[in-house]
Amino acid sequence: MRWPFSSKSYVFNYPVTGDATGGMGYFAAFAITLFVAQCVNFPMQRNITFHSKGNVWYQILWYIIAFGLITITCSFLMGVYVPLCRQWFPPALYNILITVINGGVQMIIYFPIYKIIFPEKK
């Protein structure tokens, strides 16, 4: 079992498929694509979802901080539920399950934080 705080955690040794991990190179590729996605996501969340007209620089700062902390937190949490899913389910199913669980965990964490970062226009 991989412990969230061990040197073999999923924070910097991100899983590729099955038991294979991609190491720091795969984590960097993951982080870069996630960052680019957030560059698109930020204005959409700010303007469309939350209709916020707050200070954009303040919101960008807190958005970046939240993005970094949530990404690392979700990677730590993967160290808890990935081994359990791997133990109980076949690889084809647990890879799908991990994606669904990770997306759900991020949604639950992100939404309340976005409500704070992007206060609605009054």
C-alpha positions in Angstrom: 0.0 0.0 0.0 1.3 3.5 -0.8 1.0 5.9 2.0 0.1 9.5 1.0 3.3 11.0 2.6 5.8 8.4 1.4 8.4 8.9 -1.3 6.2 6.6 -3.5 3.1 8.7 -3.1 1.0 9.8 -6.1 2.0 13.4 -5.7 5.1 13.2 -7.8 5.0 9.6 -9.0 1.7 9.9 -10.8 0.0 6.7 -12.0 -0.1 6.0 -15.8 -2.0 2.8 -16.0 -2.3 -0.3 -13.8 0.8 -0.6 -11.7 3.0 1.6 -13.9 3.9 5.1 -12.8 5.3 7.8 -14.8 7.5 9.5 -12.2 8.2 13.2 -12.2 8.1 13.6 -16.0 4.5 12.3 -16.1 3.6 14.5 -13.2 5.1 17.5 -15.0 3.1 16.7 -18.1 -0.1 16.3 -16.0 0.6 19.6 -14.2 1.2 21.6 -17.4 -2.0 20.4 -19.0 -3.9 21.0 -15.9 -2.5 24.5 -15.7 -3.5 25.2 -19.3 -7.0 23.9 -18.6 -7.3 26.2 -15.6 -6.3 29.2 -17.8 -9.5 28.4 -19.7 -11.5 27.5 -16.6 -10.8 30.6 -14.6 -12.6 33.1 -16.9 -15.5 30.7 -17.4 -16.0 30.1 -13.7 -15.6 33.8 -12.9 -17.9 35.2 -15.7 -20.3 32.4 -16.6 -20.8 30.2 -13.5 -20.5 32.7 -10.7 -21.1 36.0 -12.5 -18.4 37.6 -10.3 -17.2 41.2 -10.8 -14.6 41.2 -8.0 -11.0 42.3 -8.2 -9.6 40.1 -10.9 -6.0 40.1 -9.6 -7.1 39.1 -6.1 -9.2 36.3 -7.6 -6.3 35.1 -9.8 -4.0 35.0 -6.8 -6.4 32.9 -4.7 -7.4 30.8 -7.7 -3.7 29.8 -8.2 -3.2 29.1 -4.5 -6.4 27.0 -4.4 -5.4 25.2 -7.6 -2.0 24.2 -6.2 -3.3 23.1 -2.8 -6.3 21.2 -4.2 -4.2 19.4 -6.8 -1.6 18.2 -4.2 -4.4 17.3 -1.8 -6.2 15.2 -4.4 -2.9 13.5 -5.3 -2.3 12.6 -1.6 -5.9 11.2 -1.4 -5.1 9.0 -4.4 -2.6 7.3 -2.2 -5.5 6.2 -0.1 -8.2 5.1 -2.5 -6.1 3.9 -5.5 -4.6 0.9 -3.6 -8.1 0.0 -2.3 -9.6 0.1 -5.7 -6.7 -1.8 -7.2 -7.1 -4.5 -4.5 -10.9 -4.9 -5.0 -11.5 -4.3 -8.8 -10.0 -5.5 -12.1 -7.7 -2.9 -13.8 -10.2 -1.9 -16.5 -12.8 -1.1 -13.8 -10.5 0.5 -11.2 -9.0 2.9 -13.8 -12.5 4.2 -14.6 -13.4 4.2 -10.9 -10.3 6.2 -10.0 -11.1 8.8 -12.6 -14.7 9.1 -11.3 -13.6 9.3 -7.7 -10.9 11.9 -8.4 -13.3 14.0 -10.4 -15.9 13.8 -7.6 -13.4 14.7 -4.9 -12.2 17.7 -6.9 -15.8 18.9 -7.5 -16.6 18.6 -3.8 -13.5 20.5 -2.9 -13.5 23.1 -5.7 -17.1 24.4 -5.6 -17.2 25.8 -2.1 -13.7 27.4 -2.6 -14.9 29.0 -5.9 -17.9 30.4 -4.0 -15.4 32.2 -1.8 -13.0 33.3 -4.5 -15.8 34.4 -6.9 -18.4 36.2 -4.9 -21.6 36.9 -6.9 -22.3 40.4 -8.2 -24.8 42.2 -6.0 
